[in-house]
Amino acid sequence: KNSFEEAKQFIYLAIRLNPTIPKYYSQMARAYDGCGEFDSALKYTKEAIEIDKDNIKYKKQAYEISLKIGDSKKTKIYESMLKRSEEILKSNR
């Protein structure tokens, strides 16, 4: 858990230096997830999705975190987003 806390400090600095990189938000979400702070993890994942709407990894991350939170409404939303992205990927092959 200490390494997740330390990671949050470094990732926060990276976000402040360049707030347009979705990977930073996803990494911050992973750090919060590792600390058991699922609401904050979901918040950062949502930011990653907002920046890069086409990246399926961020939608999957949001879905998995919403399962941990136990919010069925959010889980359905992210599950729907994830399935739609998967369908688009399959149709583009």
C-alpha positions in Angstrom: 0.0 0.0 0.0 2.9 2.4 0.7 4.1 2.0 -2.9 0.6 3.0 -4.1 0.6 6.1 -1.9 4.1 7.0 -3.3 2.9 6.4 -6.8 0.0 8.7 -6.3 2.4 11.6 -5.5 4.4 11.1 -8.6 1.4 10.6 -10.9 -0.2 13.7 -9.5 2.9 15.6 -10.5 2.8 14.2 -14.0 -0.9 15.2 -14.3 -0.1 18.7 -13.2 2.7 18.9 -15.7 0.6 17.6 -18.6 -3.1 17.1 -17.8 -4.0 15.9 -21.4 -2.4 12.5 -21.2 -5.1 9.9 -20.4 -2.6 7.2 -19.3 -1.7 9.3 -16.3 -5.3 9.3 -15.1 -5.5 5.6 -15.7 -2.3 5.0 -13.6 -3.7 7.3 -10.9 -6.9 5.2 -10.9 -4.8 2.0 -10.5 -3.0 3.6 -7.5 -6.2 4.5 -5.8 -7.6 1.1 -6.6 -4.6 -0.5 -4.9 -5.3 1.6 -1.8 -8.9 0.5 -1.8 -10.2 4.0 -2.6 -12.5 2.9 -5.4 -14.6 6.1 -5.7 -11.4 8.1 -6.4 -10.2 5.4 -8.7 -13.4 5.6 -10.7 -13.1 9.4 -10.9 -9.7 9.2 -12.5 -10.7 6.5 -14.9 -13.6 8.7 -16.0 -11.1 11.4 -16.8 -9.1 9.0 -18.9 -12.2 8.1 -20.8 -13.1 11.7 -21.4 -9.7 12.4 -22.9 -9.5 9.2 -25.0 -13.1 8.0 -25.7 -11.9 5.3 -28.1 -9.6 3.5 -25.7 -11.2 0.2 -24.6 -8.8 -0.3 -21.7 -10.1 2.7 -19.8 -13.7 1.5 -20.2 -12.7 -1.9 -19.0 -10.9 -0.4 -16.0 -14.0 1.7 -15.1 -16.2 -1.4 -15.4 -14.0 -3.4 -13.1 -13.8 -0.6 -10.5 -17.5 -0.1 -10.6 -17.9 -3.8 -9.8 -15.7 -3.2 -6.7 -17.8 -0.3 -5.6 -21.0 -2.4 -6.0 -23.0 0.3 -7.8 -25.1 -1.6 -10.2 -26.2 1.5 -12.1 -22.6 2.5 -12.9 -21.6 -1.1 -13.6 -24.4 -1.3 -16.3 -23.2 2.0 -17.8 -19.6 0.9 -18.1 -20.6 -2.6 -19.2 -22.6 -1.1 -22.0 -19.8 1.2 -23.0 -17.4 -1.7 -23.0 -19.6 -3.9 -25.1 -20.2 -1.2 -27.6 -16.4 -0.6 -28.0 -15.8 -4.4 -28.4 -18.5 -4.5 -31.1 -16.8 -1.7 -32.9 -13.4 -3.3 -32.7 -14.8 -6.6 -34.1 -16.6 -4.8 -37.0 -13.3 -3.0 -37.9 -11.4 -6.3 -38.3 
